[in-house]
């Protein structure tokens, strides 16, 4: 008769150990998932910061390019006026050479940004 009482107690103890093992495993997994979530949130924050910095850089580059394009358009207009005026521009040959040099420098700068 003692043997019959001992068997249910052993079964209950095994089930209790099994439940405790399951709960410990579950707790470990939840803890690991929480740590992973924390790490991923940190990475997400870093990536958003990097995206913001890159967008600012892109906007700065676009604004610089827009300004260079406007300058190029203005200089092309001046060049067209100079060419259409022929030799009656009032510039000396030295001034024309300096103007051509400036135009070439600006075009080079614009091309380097593209």
N, C-alpha and C positions, 0 to 999 in steps of 0.2 A: 504494500500500500504506500509506503514511503517513496517507492520508485515512481508511482503514478503522480504524486504531488511534485516530485522533483522535475519530471519531464515538462510540465507546463511552465514551471518557473524558468527552466533553461530556455524554453522557446520564447518566453517573454523577454528574458535578458538578451537573447540573440536579436530579437526584433528591435529592442531598445537600442542596442549597439548599432544595428543597421540604420536606424533612423538618425542617431547621433552622427554617424559617419556621413550619411547623406546630407544632413544639415551643415556639417563642417565643410564638405565639398561644395555645397551651394554657397556658403558664406565666402569661401576662398574665391570662387568664381565671381561672385558679386563684387568682392573687393578688387579683384584683378580688372573687372570691367570698369569699375569706378576710376581706377588709376589710368586705364587706357583712355577713358573719356576726358579726364583732366589733361592728359598729354595732348590729345587731339584738339581740345579747346585752345591750348597754348599755341599749337602749331597753326591753328586757324587764325588766331589773333596776329601772329607773326606774318602769315601770308597776306592778311588784309592790310597790314601796315606796309608790306612790300608793294602790294598792288597800288595803294595810295601814292607811295613815293614814285613808282613808275608812271602813274597817270599824271602826276605833277610834272615829271621830266618830259613826258610826251607833250603835254600842253605847252610847256616852255619852248620845246623844240618847234612845235607847230607855229607858235607866235613868232619866234625868230625867223622861221622860214617865210611866214606871211610878210613880215617886214622886209626881208630880203627881196621877195618877189615884187613888192611895191617899189622898192628902190630900183630894181632892175627895170621895171616898167617905166619909171620916171626917166631913168638914164637912156633907155631906148628911145623914148620920146624926144629927149634932148639931142640924141645922136641923129635922129631922123630930121630934126629941125636944122641941125648943123649941116647935114648932107644936102638937104634941099636948098639951103641958103648958098651953097656953092662956096666960092672963095671969099664972099663978102661977109664973113662972120666977125671980123674985127679981132680975131685971135691971131696971135703970132704963131709961127710954126712950133715954137717951144711950148706955148700954152696948149696947142692941139695935142702935142705928144704927151704932155702931162695928163690931159683929159683922157686920152686913149689909155694911158697906163692905169688911171683910176678906174676906168670902166672895166678893163681886163681884170684888175684886182677884185672888184666887186663880183664880177661874173665867176671868178675862180672861187671866191668865198661861198657864193650861192651853190655852185656845183658841188663843193665839198660837203655841204649840209644835206644835199639830196641824196 
